[in-house]
């Protein structure tokens, strides 16, 4: 039986309670055989514990695994199941649309459910959601991820809290974020050094999007460069303090505000009103 490998940051979930919460959060449907069911993308299936539950509730499951030994193991255990497709490779470099082009039963997964490697959480989020200036062309209906608890808190943080940062703004601009549940380190083999949590992301478009997404990205990066400083100090390189103070007052925002005090919508409004 394969053993967890440090090089792939493998920690396999063993908690039935956590598995149940993950699958429930995905709200899966097999459909009625007319193509209406959910097609799930799973990143890093590991030993296939979560995969089995997904297969029982979804129309199709596409699992991407980088570990060749695990792929051999999964093929023996699950390879005969009709609605299961296993792809060996690195998800970050995989052209999923091209690979699935000749496999109509698995094309265009509409949901993502995964226990992802924590060391590449950022790149995975970017590939799934896109960025502020380049959102995903075909957004998923729902994304359910098991991530490091600290990251989960930042993803779901509200403005004004210590956890609210540049990552919060970037992801919440693209998706609604919901904290589902805590998952302690003891729920894994081997136990990671940190606690984990399940989050649910629902890609969306803001009612008032950024007129210049690249500018918004730049302002967010600069604004959170030093969280202890007031926003007008962090943005001095692109706008004079007096000019920014005047703009904040027009937006009914305290001129002494810090970056984490602005909501996503206020960041967008600031960017849309900002003319360098």
C-alpha positions in Angstrom: 0.0 0.0 0.0 1.4 3.5 -0.9 2.7 5.6 1.9 2.3 9.4 2.2 5.2 11.3 0.6 6.6 14.6 2.0 7.7 15.7 -1.5 4.0 15.9 -2.5 2.9 17.3 0.9 0.5 14.3 1.3 -1.7 14.1 4.3 -4.6 11.7 3.9 -8.0 12.5 5.5 -9.4 9.7 7.7 -12.3 11.5 9.4 -15.7 10.3 8.2 -17.3 13.3 9.8 -15.0 15.7 7.8 -15.6 13.7 4.6 -19.3 13.9 5.1 -19.2 17.7 5.5 -17.0 18.1 2.4 -19.4 16.1 0.2 -22.5 17.8 1.7 -21.0 21.2 1.0 -20.6 20.3 -2.7 -24.4 19.6 -3.0 -23.9 16.9 -5.6 -26.4 15.4 -8.0 -26.1 12.4 -10.3 -28.8 13.8 -12.5 -31.3 11.7 -14.5 -29.0 10.5 -17.2 -29.6 13.4 -19.5 -26.3 15.2 -18.8 -27.8 17.3 -16.0 -25.7 15.7 -13.2 -22.6 17.2 -11.6 -19.2 16.5 -13.1 -16.6 16.9 -10.4 -12.9 17.7 -10.6 -10.9 16.3 -7.7 -7.3 17.4 -7.2 -5.0 15.0 -5.4 -7.3 12.0 -4.7 -4.7 10.3 -2.5 -6.0 6.9 -1.4 -9.4 7.6 -2.9 -11.4 7.9 0.3 -13.1 11.1 -0.8 -13.2 9.9 -4.4 -15.4 6.9 -3.5 -18.0 9.2 -1.9 -17.9 11.6 -4.9 -18.4 8.8 -7.3 -21.5 7.6 -5.4 -23.2 11.1 -5.6 -22.0 12.7 -8.9 -22.5 11.9 -12.5 -18.8 11.9 -13.2 -15.5 12.4 -11.4 -12.2 13.5 -12.9 -9.3 13.0 -10.4 -5.9 14.4 -11.1 -3.0 12.8 -9.2 0.7 13.6 -9.6 2.0 10.5 -7.7 2.5 7.5 -10.1 2.3 5.0 -7.3 -1.0 6.3 -6.1 -2.3 6.3 -9.7 -1.5 2.6 -9.9 -3.2 2.0 -6.6 -6.3 4.0 -7.6 -6.5 2.3 -11.0 -6.7 -1.1 -9.2 -9.2 0.0 -6.7 -11.5 2.3 -8.7 -10.5 1.9 -12.4 -13.5 -0.3 -13.3 -16.1 2.3 -12.2 -17.7 3.8 -15.3 -18.1 7.4 -14.0 -14.4 7.7 -12.9 -11.5 9.1 -14.9 -8.0 9.3 -13.4 -5.4 11.6 -14.9 -1.8 11.3 -13.9 0.0 14.6 -13.9 0.6 18.0 -12.3 -2.8 19.9 -12.1 -1.0 23.2 -12.3 0.4 22.5 -15.7 -2.4 20.2 -17.0 -4.5 21.5 -19.9 -7.7 19.9 -18.7 -9.9 21.0 -21.6 -7.5 19.6 -24.1 -7.3 16.2 -22.3 -11.0 15.9 -21.9 -11.8 17.0 -25.5 -12.4 13.5 -26.7 -14.2 12.3 -23.5 -17.7 13.8 -23.6 -18.8 12.1 -20.5 -16.2 14.0 -18.4 -16.0 17.3 -20.3 -16.4 20.6 -18.5 -16.5 19.7 -14.8 -18.8 22.1 -13.1 -17.7 21.6 -9.5 -14.4 21.1 -7.7 -14.1 19.1 -4.5 -10.6 18.4 -3.2 -8.1 18.0 -0.3 -5.4 20.1 -1.9 -1.6 20.2 -1.0 -1.2 23.2 1.3 2.1 24.2 -0.2 0.5 25.1 -3.5 -2.9 26.5 -2.3 -2.3 29.9 -3.9 -1.4 28.6 -7.4 -4.4 26.2 -7.3 -6.8 28.9 -6.3 -5.5 31.1 -9.1 -5.9 28.3 -11.7 -9.5 27.6 -10.5 -10.7 31.2 -10.2 -8.3 33.2 -12.3 -7.1 36.6 -11.1 -8.8 40.1 -10.8 -7.5 41.1 -14.2 -8.0 37.7 -15.8 -11.0 35.8 -14.2 -11.6 32.2 -15.2 -13.3 32.1 -18.6 -15.5 29.2 -17.6 -16.1 29.6 -13.8 -17.1 26.5 -11.8 -20.5 26.5 -10.1 -19.0 25.6 -6.8 -15.5 24.9 -5.3 -15.1 23.0 -2.0 -11.6 22.8 -0.7 -9.9 21.4 2.4 -7.1 23.9 3.2 -4.9 25.1 6.0 -7.1 26.8 8.7 -5.2 30.0 8.6 -5.7 30.3 4.8 -9.4 29.4 5.2 -9.8 32.3 7.7 -8.1 34.7 5.3 -10.3 33.6 2.4 -13.5 34.1 4.4 -12.5 37.1 6.5 -14.6 40.2 6.6 -13.2 43.7 6.2 -12.1 45.2 9.5 -10.7 41.9 10.9 -7.0 41.1 11.3 -7.3 38.1 8.9 -8.6 40.3 6.1 -5.8 40.9 3.6 -4.8 41.1 -0.1 -5.7 37.4 -0.6 -9.2 38.1 0.9 -9.8 40.9 -1.6 -8.5 39.0 -4.6 -10.5 35.9 -4.0 -13.7 37.6 -2.7 -13.7 39.8 -5.8 -14.1 36.6 -7.8 -16.2 34.4 -5.5 -18.4 34.2 -2.4 -16.4 32.5 0.3 -18.0 30.5 3.1 -16.3 28.8 6.1 -17.8 25.3 6.4 -16.0 23.6 9.3 -12.8 23.0 11.2 -10.8 19.8 10.6 -8.2 19.1 13.4 -4.7 17.8 12.5 -5.6 14.4 14.1 -8.1 13.7 11.3 -5.2 13.1 8.9 -2.5 10.5 8.4 0.2 11.6 9.0 -1.1 14.6 11.0 0.0 17.9 9.6 1.6 20.5 11.8 -1.4 22.8 11.4 -5.1 22.6 11.7 -7.3 22.6 8.6 -10.7 23.8 7.5 -13.2 23.3 4.7 -14.2 26.3 2.6 -16.8 26.7 -0.1 -16.3 29.2 -3.0 -19.0 30.2 -5.4 -17.6 32.1 -8.3 -19.5 35.3 -9.1 -19.4 38.7 -10.8 -19.8 41.8 -8.7 -22.7 44.1 -9.5 -20.2 46.9 -10.1 -16.9 45.3 -11.4 -13.6 47.1 -11.6 -13.4 49.4 -14.6 -9.6 48.8 -14.7 -8.9 45.3 -13.1 -5.1 45.8 -13.4 -5.3 49.0 -11.5 -7.4 47.4 -8.8 -4.8 44.6 -8.5 -2.0 47.2 -8.2 -3.8 49.3 -5.6 -4.6 46.2 -3.5 -1.0 45.0 -3.6 0.3 48.4 -2.6 -2.4 49.0 0.0 -1.6 45.8 1.9 2.2 46.2 1.5 2.4 47.3 5.2 -0.8 46.6 7.1 0.2 48.8 10.1 0.3 51.9 7.9 -2.7 54.0 6.9 -3.8 53.4 3.4 -2.9 56.9 2.3 0.7 56.2 3.3 0.9 52.9 1.4 -0.5 54.5 -1.8 1.9 57.5 -1.8 3.8 56.1 -4.7 0.7 56.3 -7.0 -1.3 59.2 -5.4 -0.4 62.2 -3.3 -1.7 62.0 0.2 -3.9 65.1 0.0 -5.4 63.8 -3.2 -6.2 60.4 -1.7 -7.6 62.0 1.5 -10.0 64.0 -0.7 -11.0 60.9 -2.6 -11.6 58.9 0.6 -13.8 61.7 2.0 -15.8 61.8 -1.2 -16.4 58.0 -0.8 -17.4 58.6 2.9 -14.4 56.6 4.1 -12.3 57.7 7.1 -9.1 59.2 5.7 -7.1 57.4 8.4 -8.4 54.0 7.2 -6.1 51.0 6.8 -6.3 48.6 3.9 -8.1 45.9 5.9 -10.9 48.3 6.8 -12.2 48.6 3.2 -14.7 46.0 1.9 -14.2 44.5 -1.6 -16.9 46.8 -2.9 -15.1 49.8 -1.5 -11.8 48.7 -3.0 -13.5 48.5 -6.4 -15.1 51.9 -5.9 -11.8 53.4 -4.9 -10.1 52.0 -8.0 -12.9 53.2 -10.3 -12.7 56.7 -8.9 -8.9 56.8 -8.9 -7.4 58.6 -11.9 -3.5 58.8 -11.8 
